[in-house]
């Protein structure tokens, strides 16, 4: 599902990624771990097309991303990649239902269809009684579940998560971790999670450790 080949990235004189290569199979849940500054988030951003590598190739679901124009890349990102961040980035003026539906509307789907799919996903997240609540009316764990539903609205090929439980208390953190495994089981979702949480990392199908810009042996 994901093939990363010899990815390199510099910021000025600092080489952050020094030739990263890895593969992720369809339906696999992998964790990426490493010390702060090791390059984990930079790698995830490049995999998600939010940042461009200086060298190397990314292939997702059979698409060679370096061959796509900026507009084609934006469409691919919207339709084939789901993102979950540590901070939820929900739009405060919109309800949970509206926040989840927005990426589907951007993709050109019918409003009624988008809202129905958003309702299904929020129900799957255990939020059927929170559909019309705005982010300020939701707990941190509820907000993160809304953001996960939003990431899934366009049926992405891959779900990329950057410290998805880093801002939560232990109870909500455990719930979010279980949710990712449920998504893999119920939807066959391919998931890559950057995390400092060793418990989550150890329960993934595979744990990839980044050290000094390289995949550790």
Residue pairs with C-beta under 8 A, 6 or more apart in sequence:
1 24
1 25
1 26
1 27
1 28
1 60
1 61
1 157
1 158
1 190
2 22
2 23
2 24
2 47
2 58
2 59
2 60
2 158
2 190
2 192
3 23
3 57
3 58
3 59
3 60
4 20
4 21
4 22
4 23
4 43
4 47
4 56
4 57
4 58
5 21
5 56
5 57
5 58
5 59
6 19
6 20
6 21
6 55
6 56
6 57
7 17
7 19
7 20
7 21
7 43
7 46
7 53
7 55
7 56
7 57
7 58
8 15
8 17
8 18
8 19
8 20
8 53
8 54
8 55
8 56
9 15
9 16
9 17
9 39
9 42
9 46
9 51
9 53
9 54
10 16
10 54
15 213
16 39
16 42
16 213
17 39
17 42
17 43
17 46
17 53
17 213
18 212
18 213
18 214
19 56
19 213
19 214
20 39
20 43
20 56
20 210
20 213
20 214
20 215
21 56
21 215
22 208
22 215
24 30
24 158
24 190
24 192
25 190
26 188
26 190
27 184
27 188
27 189
27 190
28 190
28 191
28 205
28 206
29 180
29 181
29 184
29 190
29 191
29 193
29 204
29 205
30 191
30 192
30 193
30 204
30 205
30 206
30 207
30 208
31 192
31 193
31 194
31 195
31 200
31 201
31 204
31 206
31 207
31 208
32 40
32 43
32 44
32 192
32 193
32 194
32 195
32 207
32 208
32 209
32 210
33 40
33 194
33 195
33 196
33 198
33 201
33 207
33 208
33 209
33 210
34 40
34 209
34 210
34 211
34 216
35 211
38 210
38 211
38 212
38 213
39 210
39 213
40 194
40 210
41 162
41 194
42 51
43 194
43 210
44 160
44 162
44 192
44 194
45 51
46 52
46 53
46 58
47 58
47 60
47 158
47 160
47 192
48 77
48 81
48 83
48 160
49 58
49 65
49 73
49 76
49 77
49 81
50 77
50 83
57 64
57 65
57 66
58 64
58 65
58 66
59 65
60 76
60 80
60 81
60 157
60 158
61 80
61 157
61 158
63 76
63 80
65 73
65 76
68 76
75 107
78 103
78 106
78 107
78 154
79 107
79 154
79 156
80 154
80 156
80 157
80 158
81 156
81 157
81 158
81 159
81 160
82 150
82 151
82 152
82 154
82 156
82 158
82 159
82 160
83 151
83 159
83 160
83 161
83 162
84 144
84 147
84 148
84 151
84 159
84 160
84 161
84 162
84 164
85 147
85 161
85 162
85 163
85 164
86 162
86 163
86 164
86 166
86 167
87 167
88 135
88 143
88 144
88 146
88 147
89 147
90 96
90 99
90 135
90 143
90 146
90 147
90 150
91 98
91 99
91 102
91 135
92 134
92 135
92 136
93 134
94 102
94 134
95 131
95 132
95 133
95 134
96 122
96 127
96 130
96 131
96 132
96 133
96 134
96 135
96 138
96 142
96 146
96 149
97 115
97 118
97 119
97 122
97 131
97 132
98 118
99 135
99 146
99 147
99 150
100 118
100 121
100 122
100 146
100 149
100 150
100 153
101 111
101 114
101 115
101 117
101 118
101 153
102 150
103 150
103 153
103 154
104 113
104 114
104 117
104 118
104 153
104 154
105 111
105 114
107 154
114 153
117 153
118 149
118 153
119 128
119 131
121 149
121 152
121 153
122 128
122 130
122 131
122 145
122 146
122 149
124 149
124 186
125 145
125 146
125 148
125 149
125 179
126 145
127 142
127 145
127 146
127 149
130 137
130 138
130 142
130 146
133 142
135 143
135 146
138 146
139 172
140 167
140 168
140 169
140 172
141 168
141 169
141 171
141 172
141 175
141 176
144 164
144 165
144 167
144 168
144 172
144 176
145 176
145 179
148 164
148 176
148 179
148 183
151 159
152 159
152 183
152 187
152 189
157 190
158 190
158 191
158 192
159 183
159 189
159 190
159 191
159 192
160 191
160 192
161 180
161 191
161 192
161 193
161 194
161 195
162 194
163 194
163 195
163 196
164 176
164 180
164 193
164 195
165 172
165 173
165 176
165 177
165 195
165 197
165 200
166 195
166 196
166 197
168 176
173 197
177 197
177 199
177 200
177 203
180 191
180 193
181 203
183 189
183 191
184 191
193 200
193 204
195 201
201 207
208 215
209 215
209 216
210 216
